[in-house]
């Protein structure tokens, strides 16, 4: 972990704690315990890949998620690609560090660009490895913004996969049609963040 800041190491340790593989303190020091936990996470990720292999772009993001979420996401992709073969869908976002989340939040506010999120650092399921975003593309590789296709994909996936929340079902932010996350019931985001930062297993 050379050239990695203490904050980055701490975030990685929190994430590995959330997987259940890291059981030591969140101290920002990369030692044998962190190394062992990361290898166990990598091994589990390779095992989960057997469910369904996606395109290179999707793979880059899926492997950043918690194992439980990786399984759900791969089953999602397998289902959509099977039931809707004419839709070209890719995972375009997975785990985000707090710094990455804050940078996205500032876009369209204090920085150039369009607003893409209402969540600041530590306020998104993406920050805990339990959410992913998808994009749908035309045959020419152009990003497709037609909500109809995203609705079709969600309908297909929800018919086969339980325990998953679709952003298009939210009354307050129903245009987030490319967003999916693990259903944790009535757990509020502050409690989830506290759990994550204390090194507690989030989902089995």
Backbone as numpy.savetxt, mean C-alpha at the origin, in Angstrom:
# Nx Ny Nz CAx CAy CAz Cx Cy Cz
22.66 -0.89 5.42 21.83 0.32 5.42 22.70 1.58 5.42
23.83 1.54 4.70 24.72 2.70 4.64 24.00 3.88 3.98
24.32 5.10 4.47 23.77 6.34 3.92 22.26 6.47 4.14
21.70 5.71 5.05 20.28 5.82 5.38 20.15 6.58 6.69
19.24 7.55 6.73 19.10 8.37 7.93 18.48 7.58 9.07
18.64 8.10 10.27 18.05 7.47 11.46 16.54 7.38 11.33
15.92 8.44 10.81 14.45 8.44 10.64 14.02 7.36 9.66
14.77 7.16 8.60 14.43 6.13 7.62 14.56 4.74 8.23
15.60 4.55 9.03 15.78 3.25 9.69 14.63 3.01 10.68
14.27 4.04 11.43 13.17 3.90 12.38 11.87 3.52 11.66
11.63 4.16 10.51 10.41 3.85 9.76 10.44 2.39 9.30
11.59 1.95 8.81 11.73 0.56 8.37 11.52 -0.40 9.53
12.05 -0.05 10.69 11.86 -0.90 11.87 10.40 -0.94 12.30
9.70 0.18 12.20 8.27 0.19 12.51 7.50 -0.70 11.55
7.86 -0.61 10.27 7.20 -1.44 9.27 7.46 -2.92 9.53
8.72 -3.27 9.79 9.05 -4.67 10.04 8.41 -5.18 11.33
8.22 -4.28 12.31 7.49 -4.65 13.53 6.04 -4.94 13.20
5.48 -4.14 12.28 4.09 -4.34 11.88 3.89 -5.68 11.18
4.97 -6.21 10.57 4.88 -7.53 9.94 4.95 -8.66 10.95
5.49 -8.34 12.14 5.66 -9.36 13.17 7.04 -9.97 13.18
7.91 -9.58 12.22 9.24 -10.17 12.12 10.27 -9.46 12.99
10.05 -8.19 13.26 10.99 -7.43 14.08 10.39 -7.23 15.47
11.12 -7.64 16.50 10.57 -7.60 17.86 11.44 -6.79 18.82
12.40 -6.09 18.29 13.28 -5.29 19.15 12.82 -3.83 19.14
13.57 -2.98 19.81 13.19 -1.58 19.95 13.32 -0.78 18.67
12.47 0.24 18.54 12.54 1.16 17.41 13.58 2.21 17.77
14.84 1.93 17.46 15.92 2.78 17.93 16.70 3.49 16.83
16.38 3.21 15.57 17.08 3.86 14.46 18.47 3.32 14.22
18.79 2.20 14.85 20.10 1.56 14.66 19.90 0.25 13.90
20.56 0.13 12.76 20.39 -1.05 11.91 21.37 -2.13 12.36
20.84 -3.11 13.10 21.68 -4.18 13.60 21.24 -5.54 13.08
21.70 -6.59 13.73 21.41 -7.95 13.29 19.92 -8.27 13.37
19.23 -7.70 14.37 17.80 -7.94 14.50 17.02 -7.37 13.34
17.40 -6.16 12.91 16.74 -5.52 11.76 17.04 -6.30 10.48
18.30 -6.71 10.34 18.71 -7.45 9.14 17.96 -8.78 9.03
17.83 -9.48 10.16 17.14 -10.77 10.17 15.66 -10.58 9.83
15.05 -9.55 10.41 13.63 -9.29 10.16 13.39 -8.94 8.69
14.28 -8.14 8.13 14.12 -7.76 6.73 14.25 -8.98 5.82
15.18 -9.88 6.12 15.34 -11.08 5.30 14.11 -11.97 5.40
13.54 -12.08 6.59 12.32 -12.88 6.77 11.17 -12.28 5.98
11.11 -10.95 5.96 10.08 -10.27 5.17 10.28 -10.54 3.68
11.53 -10.45 3.22 11.82 -10.74 1.81 11.44 -12.18 1.45
11.76 -13.11 2.34 11.44 -14.52 2.08 9.93 -14.72 1.97
9.18 -14.07 2.86 7.72 -14.18 2.82 7.16 -13.58 1.55
7.74 -12.47 1.13 7.32 -11.82 -0.10 7.51 -12.73 -1.30
8.64 -13.42 -1.37 8.90 -14.36 -2.47 7.89 -15.50 -2.46
7.51 -15.94 -1.27 6.52 -17.01 -1.15 5.15 -16.55 -1.65
4.78 -15.32 -1.30 3.48 -14.78 -1.69 3.39 -14.57 -3.19
4.52 -14.31 -3.83 4.53 -14.09 -5.28 3.95 -15.26 -6.05
3.96 -16.43 -5.44 3.45 -17.63 -6.12 1.95 -17.52 -6.41
1.27 -16.65 -5.69 -0.17 -16.46 -5.92 -0.43 -15.95 -7.32
0.34 -14.93 -7.71 0.13 -14.30 -9.02 1.26 -13.32 -9.28
1.90 -13.43 -10.45 2.97 -12.51 -10.83 2.38 -11.42 -11.70
2.67 -10.17 -11.35 2.14 -9.03 -12.09 3.20 -8.40 -12.98
2.85 -7.32 -13.63 3.78 -6.58 -14.47 4.86 -5.94 -13.60
6.00 -5.56 -14.17 7.12 -5.00 -13.38 6.75 -3.76 -12.55
5.92 -2.89 -13.10 5.53 -1.69 -12.37 4.75 -2.07 -11.11
3.77 -2.94 -11.27 2.97 -3.38 -10.13 3.81 -4.09 -9.09
4.72 -4.93 -9.55 5.57 -5.69 -8.63 6.38 -4.77 -7.73
6.86 -3.66 -8.29 7.68 -2.72 -7.53 6.94 -2.20 -6.30
5.62 -2.02 -6.43 4.83 -1.47 -5.33 4.23 -2.55 -4.43
3.83 -3.67 -5.01 3.21 -4.72 -4.20 4.15 -5.24 -3.13
5.43 -5.37 -3.47 6.38 -5.94 -2.51 6.71 -5.00 -1.35
6.18 -3.77 -1.38 6.38 -2.85 -0.26 5.30 -2.99 0.81
4.26 -3.76 0.52 3.12 -3.86 1.42 3.33 -4.92 2.50
2.54 -4.84 3.57 2.57 -5.90 4.58 2.16 -7.22 3.92
2.69 -8.34 4.39 2.37 -9.63 3.76 0.87 -9.88 3.58
0.07 -9.60 4.59 -1.38 -9.78 4.50 -1.95 -8.97 3.34
-1.45 -7.75 3.17 -1.93 -6.87 2.11 -1.41 -7.31 0.75
-0.18 -7.81 0.70 0.35 -8.35 -0.54 -0.54 -9.46 -1.08
-0.97 -10.33 -0.19 -1.84 -11.44 -0.59 -3.14 -10.90 -1.17
-3.73 -9.94 -0.47 -4.98 -9.35 -0.93 -4.81 -8.64 -2.27
-3.71 -7.90 -2.41 -3.46 -7.15 -3.63 -3.23 -8.09 -4.82
-2.48 -9.15 -4.60 -2.23 -10.10 -5.70 -3.52 -10.81 -6.11
-4.34 -11.14 -5.14 -5.64 -11.75 -5.47 -6.54 -10.76 -6.20
-6.42 -9.49 -5.83 -7.15 -8.43 -6.53 -6.73 -8.39 -8.00
-5.43 -8.33 -8.23 -4.92 -8.25 -9.60 -5.28 -9.50 -10.40
-5.16 -10.64 -9.77 -5.50 -11.90 -10.44 -6.97 -11.92 -10.84
-7.83 -11.45 -9.94 -9.26 -11.44 -10.19 -9.63 -10.49 -11.32
-9.13 -9.26 -11.25 -9.46 -8.26 -12.27 -8.94 -8.69 -13.64
-7.72 -9.18 -13.68 -7.15 -9.60 -14.97 -7.85 -10.82 -15.54
-8.41 -11.64 -14.65 -9.13 -12.83 -15.11 -10.53 -12.48 -15.61
-11.25 -11.67 -14.85 -12.64 -11.35 -15.18 -12.76 -10.23 -16.21
-11.75 -9.37 -16.27 -11.78 -8.25 -17.21 -10.47 -8.19 -18.00
-10.24 -9.15 -18.87 -8.96 -9.24 -19.59 -8.67 -8.05 -20.50
-9.69 -7.27 -20.86 -9.47 -6.14 -21.75 -9.01 -4.89 -21.00
-9.07 -4.92 -19.68 -8.62 -3.79 -18.88 -7.14 -3.96 -18.53
-6.33 -2.97 -18.83 -4.91 -3.01 -18.50 -4.69 -2.24 -17.19
-4.57 -2.96 -16.12 -4.51 -2.35 -14.80 -3.14 -2.58 -14.15
-2.64 -1.56 -13.45 -1.35 -1.67 -12.77 -1.45 -1.07 -11.37
-0.69 -1.63 -10.45 -0.56 -1.03 -9.12 0.46 0.10 -9.26
0.08 1.31 -8.83 0.95 2.47 -9.03 1.38 3.13 -7.71
0.97 2.55 -6.58 1.41 3.08 -5.29 1.19 2.02 -4.22
2.12 1.95 -3.29 2.01 1.01 -2.18 2.35 1.71 -0.88
3.37 1.21 -0.19 3.82 1.84 1.05 4.43 3.21 0.77
4.08 4.18 1.64 4.71 5.49 1.58 5.28 5.82 2.95
6.48 6.35 2.98 7.03 6.83 4.24 6.28 8.10 4.62
6.46 8.53 5.86 5.83 9.77 6.30 6.30 10.94 5.42
7.58 10.95 5.10 8.15 12.04 4.28 7.52 12.05 2.89
7.34 10.88 2.31 6.72 10.80 0.98 5.26 11.25 1.04
4.56 10.87 2.10 3.17 11.27 2.24 3.04 12.78 2.39
3.92 13.37 3.19 3.86 14.82 3.40 4.16 15.57 2.11
5.09 15.04 1.32 5.43 15.67 0.04 4.23 15.64 -0.89
3.49 14.53 -0.89 2.29 14.43 -1.71 1.22 15.41 -1.24
1.08 15.54 0.07 0.08 16.45 0.64 0.39 17.90 0.25
1.65 18.27 0.24 2.04 19.64 -0.07 1.88 19.97 -1.54
1.81 18.92 -2.39 1.61 19.15 -3.82 0.25 19.82 -4.04
0.25 20.93 -4.74 -0.99 21.66 -4.96 -1.34 22.61 -3.83
-0.52 22.60 -2.79 -0.72 23.51 -1.66 0.48 24.45 -1.55
1.59 23.93 -1.05 2.80 24.75 -0.95 3.79 24.45 -2.07
3.49 23.43 -2.88 4.36 23.05 -3.98 3.54 22.95 -5.26
4.18 23.04 -6.43 3.46 22.96 -7.71 2.78 21.62 -7.91
1.73 21.63 -8.74 1.03 20.39 -9.08 -0.40 20.38 -8.60
-1.11 19.32 -8.96 -2.50 19.15 -8.54 -2.56 18.49 -7.18
-3.60 18.79 -6.42 -3.80 18.11 -5.14 -4.19 16.66 -5.39
-3.49 15.74 -4.72 -3.74 14.32 -4.95 -4.13 13.57 -3.67
-4.03 14.23 -2.53 -4.40 13.57 -1.28 -4.84 14.58 -0.25
-5.71 14.13 0.65 -6.14 14.95 1.78 -5.38 14.58 3.06
-4.56 13.55 2.95 -3.88 13.00 4.14 -2.45 13.51 4.27
-2.13 14.03 5.45 -0.76 14.41 5.75 0.01 13.19 6.26
1.27 13.40 6.60 2.12 12.30 7.08 1.48 11.59 8.27
1.41 10.26 8.19 0.86 9.47 9.27 -0.65 9.41 9.29
-1.30 9.94 8.24 -2.75 9.97 8.20 -3.34 9.13 7.07
-2.50 8.34 6.43 -2.95 7.52 5.31 -2.64 6.05 5.56
-3.52 5.18 5.12 -3.27 3.74 5.23 -2.03 3.35 4.43
-1.66 4.17 3.45 -0.44 3.90 2.68 0.79 3.94 3.59
0.74 4.76 4.64 1.89 4.90 5.54 2.15 3.66 6.37
1.21 2.73 6.37 1.34 1.53 7.19 1.39 0.24 6.36
1.50 0.40 5.04 1.64 -0.77 4.17 0.39 -1.58 4.00
-0.78 -0.95 4.19 -2.05 -1.70 4.09 -2.99 -1.08 3.06
-2.42 -0.37 2.08 -3.23 0.23 1.01 -2.43 0.26 -0.28
-3.15 0.22 -1.39 -2.51 0.34 -2.69 -3.43 1.12 -3.64
-2.82 1.75 -4.62 -3.56 2.47 -5.66 -3.32 1.78 -7.00
-4.32 1.83 -7.86 -4.17 1.26 -9.19 -4.43 2.32 -10.25
-3.87 2.08 -11.41 -4.12 2.92 -12.57 -4.52 2.02 -13.73
-5.40 2.51 -14.57 -5.83 1.76 -15.75 -5.30 2.48 -16.99
-4.81 1.70 -17.96 -4.13 2.27 -19.11 -4.75 1.78 -20.42
-4.63 2.60 -21.45 -5.11 2.23 -22.77 -4.09 1.29 -23.42
-4.45 0.79 -24.57 -3.53 -0.10 -25.30 -2.24 0.61 -25.69
-2.30 1.93 -25.76 -1.11 2.71 -26.12 -0.29 3.11 -24.90
-0.70 2.62 -23.72 0.04 2.92 -22.51 -0.29 4.26 -21.88
-1.39 4.89 -22.33 -1.80 6.18 -21.79 -2.70 5.97 -20.58
-2.48 6.75 -19.53 -3.27 6.65 -18.30 -4.73 6.98 -18.62
-5.62 6.08 -18.29 -7.05 6.23 -18.59 -7.78 6.76 -17.37
-8.50 7.85 -17.53 -9.17 8.47 -16.39 -10.68 8.19 -16.36
-11.16 7.32 -17.22 -12.60 7.02 -17.25 -13.01 6.27 -15.98
-13.87 6.88 -15.18 -14.29 6.26 -13.92 -15.01 4.94 -14.16
-15.65 4.80 -15.30 -16.41 3.59 -15.60 -15.53 2.34 -15.50
-14.31 2.42 -16.00 -13.40 1.28 -15.98 -12.99 0.94 -14.55
-12.77 1.96 -13.73 -12.39 1.74 -12.33 -13.54 1.12 -11.55
-14.74 1.53 -11.88 -15.92 0.97 -11.23 -16.10 -0.49 -11.61
-15.85 -0.81 -12.88 -15.94 -2.20 -13.34 -14.90 -3.06 -12.62
-13.69 -2.55 -12.49 -12.63 -3.29 -11.82 -12.99 -3.54 -10.36
-13.51 -2.51 -9.69 -13.89 -2.65 -8.28 -15.03 -3.65 -8.11
-15.99 -3.59 -9.00 -17.12 -4.52 -8.93 -16.66 -5.96 -9.08
-15.75 -6.20 -10.00 -15.22 -7.54 -10.23 -14.46 -8.04 -9.02
-13.62 -7.16 -8.45 -12.79 -7.56 -7.32 -13.61 -7.79 -6.06
-14.56 -6.90 -5.80 -15.35 -7.02 -4.58 -16.24 -8.26 -4.58
-16.53 -8.78 -5.76 -17.35 -9.98 -5.84 -16.60 -11.23 -5.40
-15.27 -11.13 -5.35 -14.43 -12.29 -5.03 -13.59 -12.13 -3.77
-13.31 -10.91 -3.37 -12.36 -10.66 -2.28 -13.05 -9.99 -1.10
-12.93 -10.58 0.06 -13.51 -10.01 1.27 -12.44 -9.29 2.09
-12.85 -8.42 2.99 -11.92 -7.72 3.86 -11.19 -6.58 3.19
-11.74 -6.09 2.06 -11.10 -5.04 1.28 -12.03 -3.84 1.18
-11.48 -2.65 1.30 -12.24 -1.41 1.18 -11.84 -0.70 -0.11
-12.84 -0.22 -0.86 -12.60 0.50 -2.10 -12.88 1.99 -1.88
-11.96 2.84 -2.31 -12.12 4.28 -2.13 -13.35 4.85 -2.81
-13.83 4.20 -3.86 -15.01 4.69 -4.57 -16.30 4.58 -3.76
-16.25 3.82 -2.67 -17.44 3.67 -1.82 -17.52 4.73 -0.73
-16.47 5.54 -0.59 -16.48 6.57 0.46 -17.38 7.73 0.07
-18.25 8.12 0.94 -19.17 9.23 0.66 -18.43 10.57 0.63
-17.39 10.70 1.48 -16.69 11.98 1.58 -15.62 12.18 0.51
-15.21 11.10 -0.14 -14.12 11.20 -1.11 -14.30 10.12 -2.17
-15.51 10.09 -2.74 -15.90 8.98 -3.60 -15.17 8.94 -4.94
-14.40 9.99 -5.25 -13.68 9.98 -6.52 -12.33 9.29 -6.42
-12.03 8.71 -5.25 -10.75 7.99 -5.07 -10.93 6.56 -5.56
-11.28 6.42 -6.83 -11.68 5.13 -7.39 -10.52 4.17 -7.64
-9.29 4.67 -7.55 -8.14 3.79 -7.75 -7.54 3.29 -6.46
-8.17 3.63 -5.33 -7.61 3.30 -4.01 -8.28 2.09 -3.39
-7.45 1.20 -2.80 -7.95 0.03 -2.07 -7.15 -0.09 -0.77
-7.79 -0.62 0.27 -7.09 -0.82 1.53 -7.72 -1.95 2.31
-6.98 -2.44 3.30 -7.47 -3.49 4.17 -8.56 -2.93 5.08
-9.60 -3.68 5.27 -10.69 -3.27 6.15 -10.32 -3.58 7.60
-10.07 -2.54 8.38 -9.75 -2.72 9.80 -10.92 -2.32 10.69
-12.09 -2.23 10.10 -13.27 -1.91 10.89 -13.28 -0.46 11.35
-13.58 -0.25 12.61 -13.74 1.10 13.15 -12.47 1.68 13.77
-11.33 1.11 13.46 -10.07 1.63 13.99 -9.80 3.01 13.38
-9.64 4.03 14.23 -9.38 5.37 13.71 -7.90 5.51 13.37
-7.60 6.48 12.52 -6.25 6.62 11.99 -5.23 6.96 13.08
-5.65 7.71 14.10 -4.73 8.07 15.19 -4.32 6.83 15.97
-5.27 5.95 16.23 -4.97 4.71 16.95 -4.09 3.79 16.12
-4.35 3.77 14.81 -3.56 2.94 13.91 -2.11 3.44 13.86
-1.95 4.75 13.81 -0.60 5.31 13.79 0.14 5.00 15.09
-0.55 5.12 16.20 0.06 4.83 17.49 0.50 3.37 17.56
-0.32 2.50 17.03 -0.02 1.08 17.01 1.21 0.81 16.15
1.25 1.45 14.99 2.36 1.28 14.06 3.67 1.77 14.67
3.63 2.95 15.27 4.84 3.56 15.81 5.34 2.87 17.08
4.47 2.13 17.74 4.88 1.41 18.95 5.44 0.03 18.62
5.42 -0.31 17.31 5.97 -1.61 16.89 5.03 -2.77 17.12
3.72 -2.52 16.93 2.71 -3.55 17.15 2.26 -4.16 15.84
2.04 -5.47 15.84 1.53 -6.15 14.65 0.18 -5.56 14.26
0.02 -5.16 13.02 -1.22 -4.52 12.58 -2.25 -5.53 12.11
-1.87 -6.39 11.19 -2.77 -7.44 10.70 -2.00 -8.74 10.66
-2.70 -9.87 10.86 -2.04 -11.16 10.86 -1.67 -11.65 9.49
